[in-house]
Amino acid sequence: MKTPIETEIKLRIDGRGKAGVVKARALLRLHGFAVTAPRVFEQNLILDDARNTLRERNTLLRVRAAGKVFTCTFKGPEFPGRHKRREELEFRVGDFESCLALFAALGFPVACRYEKYRTEFARGRETGHVTLDETPIGVFMELEGPARWIDSTAKTLGFPRAAYLTDSYRKLYEDWCLVKGVEPGDMRFKS
């Protein structure tokens, strides 16, 4: 069985909150992208053991609640390159809480969580897609698909390769906390 490989980059959008979202949506519409999945609140829970073994191996185990859709994801170590490339295995889960309880019983409780609002976009029958992610630390677009599609689309949208981000939201949040002088915890919206 061939293992699926995820290839993606993130792009930071200038403008916080609503201004960044409006700017990104207008840019995507201008270049022919249309919404394929409406805006949804996501709760992402990263699981690991007490020694952070998965993180130390540069792997990830995540359970995501996106509205009423629950997904379990494993991501393998990253392959070197200008794009973030790694093995990705995913499946839907029928019961969010039972899934978390099962992994906790196996020694993988929730290590951290992050929240975002996500809207998905595509253009025609192209093989890649764009997600617009509204996070507590800013607005980002993720371009996911074949490397050539990512490079071409980023260029079309006005982003040079120097703007590519390959860090996870967890790492981007930790870096943001360091700059702000804040102790990292969970990346959540203020109530």
C-alpha positions as CSV (number, residue, x, y, z in Angstrom):
1,M,0.0,0.0,0.0
2,K,1.4,3.4,-1.0
3,T,1.4,5.9,1.8
4,P,-0.2,9.3,1.1
5,I,2.2,12.2,1.2
6,E,0.9,15.6,2.1
7,T,2.6,18.6,0.5
8,E,1.8,22.1,1.7
9,I,3.0,25.6,2.7
10,K,1.4,28.3,4.8
11,L,1.3,32.0,3.9
12,R,0.8,34.7,6.4
13,I,-1.8,37.3,5.5
14,D,-1.2,40.9,6.5
15,G,-3.9,42.3,8.6
16,R,-5.3,41.0,11.9
17,G,-8.8,39.5,12.3
18,K,-11.5,40.6,10.0
19,A,-9.3,42.8,7.9
20,G,-6.9,39.9,7.1
21,V,-9.9,37.6,6.2
22,V,-11.5,40.2,3.9
23,K,-8.1,40.7,2.2
24,A,-7.5,37.0,1.7
25,R,-11.0,36.2,0.4
26,A,-10.8,39.1,-2.1
27,L,-7.4,37.9,-3.3
28,L,-8.7,34.3,-3.8
29,R,-11.9,35.5,-5.6
30,L,-9.8,37.7,-7.8
31,H,-7.9,34.7,-9.0
32,G,-10.9,32.4,-9.6
33,F,-11.1,30.5,-6.3
34,A,-14.5,29.6,-4.9
35,V,-15.5,28.2,-1.5
36,T,-15.7,24.4,-1.4
37,A,-16.3,24.0,2.3
38,P,-17.8,26.8,4.4
39,R,-16.2,28.4,7.4
40,V,-16.1,26.1,10.4
41,F,-14.7,26.2,13.9
42,E,-11.9,23.7,14.5
43,Q,-10.6,22.3,17.7
44,N,-7.3,20.5,17.2
45,L,-6.0,18.3,19.9
46,I,-2.4,17.0,19.7
47,L,-1.7,13.8,21.6
48,D,1.6,12.6,23.0
49,D,3.0,10.7,25.9
50,A,4.5,12.2,29.0
51,R,8.0,12.2,27.4
52,N,6.8,13.9,24.2
53,T,8.1,10.9,22.2
54,L,6.0,11.7,19.1
55,R,7.2,15.3,19.0
56,E,10.8,14.3,19.6
57,R,10.5,11.9,16.5
58,N,9.0,14.9,14.5
59,T,5.7,13.0,14.2
60,L,2.2,14.1,15.1
61,L,-1.0,12.4,16.4
62,R,-4.0,14.7,16.2
63,V,-7.7,14.5,16.8
64,R,-9.7,17.3,15.2
65,A,-13.3,18.4,15.7
66,A,-14.5,20.5,12.7
67,G,-18.1,21.2,13.4
68,K,-19.6,17.7,13.8
69,V,-16.9,16.0,11.7
70,F,-14.2,14.3,13.8
71,T,-10.9,13.2,12.2
72,C,-7.9,11.3,13.6
73,T,-4.5,12.1,11.8
74,F,-1.0,10.7,12.0
75,K,1.8,12.7,10.3
76,G,5.2,11.2,9.8
77,P,8.6,13.0,9.9
78,E,9.1,15.8,7.3
79,F,11.1,15.4,4.2
80,P,13.6,18.2,3.5
81,G,12.7,20.8,1.0
82,R,11.0,24.2,0.5
83,H,7.5,22.6,1.0
84,K,6.3,20.8,4.0
85,R,6.1,17.2,2.9
86,R,5.2,14.3,5.1
87,E,3.3,11.0,5.3
88,E,-0.3,11.6,6.3
89,L,-2.7,9.0,7.4
90,E,-6.3,10.1,8.3
91,F,-9.6,8.5,9.1
92,R,-13.0,9.8,10.4
93,V,-14.0,9.1,14.0
94,G,-17.6,8.6,15.0
95,D,-17.2,9.5,18.7
96,F,-14.8,12.3,19.6
97,E,-14.6,11.8,23.3
98,S,-14.3,8.0,23.0
99,C,-11.4,8.4,20.6
100,L,-9.6,10.7,23.0
101,A,-10.3,8.3,25.9
102,L,-8.9,5.4,23.9
103,F,-5.6,7.2,23.1
104,A,-5.3,8.4,26.7
105,A,-5.7,4.8,27.9
106,L,-2.8,3.9,25.5
107,G,-0.6,6.6,27.0
108,F,-1.3,9.4,24.6
109,P,-3.4,12.1,26.4
110,V,-3.9,15.6,25.1
111,A,-0.6,17.4,25.1
112,C,-1.8,20.7,23.6
113,R,-4.7,22.2,21.6
114,Y,-5.2,24.9,19.1
115,E,-8.2,26.5,17.6
116,K,-9.0,28.1,14.3
117,Y,-11.8,28.9,11.9
118,R,-11.2,27.3,8.5
119,T,-12.7,27.9,5.0
120,E,-11.7,25.8,2.0
121,F,-11.3,27.0,-1.5
122,A,-10.5,25.5,-4.9
123,R,-10.3,26.7,-8.5
124,G,-12.0,24.6,-11.2
125,R,-10.7,21.1,-11.4
126,E,-7.2,21.9,-10.2
127,T,-5.5,19.2,-8.0
128,G,-4.6,21.6,-5.1
129,H,-6.7,23.5,-2.7
130,V,-6.4,26.5,-0.4
131,T,-7.6,26.8,3.1
132,L,-8.1,30.2,4.9
133,D,-7.3,29.8,8.5
134,E,-8.3,32.4,11.1
135,T,-6.2,31.7,14.2
136,P,-5.6,33.6,17.5
137,I,-2.1,34.6,16.2
138,G,-3.2,35.8,12.7
139,V,-4.7,34.9,9.4
140,F,-3.0,32.3,7.2
141,M,-3.6,30.5,3.9
142,E,-2.5,27.0,3.4
143,L,-1.8,25.8,-0.1
144,E,-1.9,22.0,-0.4
145,G,-1.3,19.9,-3.5
146,P,1.5,19.1,-5.9
147,A,4.6,21.1,-5.4
148,R,4.4,22.8,-8.9
149,W,0.8,23.7,-8.2
150,I,1.8,25.3,-4.9
151,D,4.6,27.3,-6.4
152,S,2.5,28.5,-9.3
153,T,-0.5,29.4,-7.1
154,A,1.6,31.2,-4.5
155,K,3.2,33.2,-7.4
156,T,-0.2,34.0,-8.9
157,L,-1.4,35.2,-5.5
158,G,1.6,37.5,-5.2
159,F,3.7,35.5,-2.7
160,P,7.5,34.9,-3.3
161,R,9.1,31.6,-2.1
162,A,10.6,33.6,0.8
163,A,7.1,33.9,2.2
164,Y,6.6,30.1,2.5
165,L,6.1,28.9,6.0
166,T,6.5,25.2,6.8
167,D,6.2,25.3,10.5
168,S,3.1,23.8,12.3
169,Y,0.6,26.0,14.0
170,R,2.0,24.8,17.3
171,K,5.5,26.0,16.4
172,L,4.2,29.3,14.9
173,Y,2.3,29.8,18.2
174,E,5.4,29.0,20.3
175,D,7.4,31.5,18.3
176,W,4.6,34.1,18.6
177,C,4.6,33.6,22.4
178,L,8.4,34.0,22.5
179,V,8.2,37.4,20.7
180,K,5.3,38.6,22.9
181,G,6.9,37.4,26.1
182,V,4.0,35.1,26.9
183,E,4.2,31.6,28.4
184,P,3.0,29.2,25.7
185,G,-0.1,27.1,26.6
186,D,-2.9,26.2,24.3
187,M,-3.6,28.4,21.2
188,R,-7.2,29.3,21.9
189,F,-9.5,32.2,21.2
190,K,-10.4,34.4,24.1
191,S,-13.8,33.6,25.4
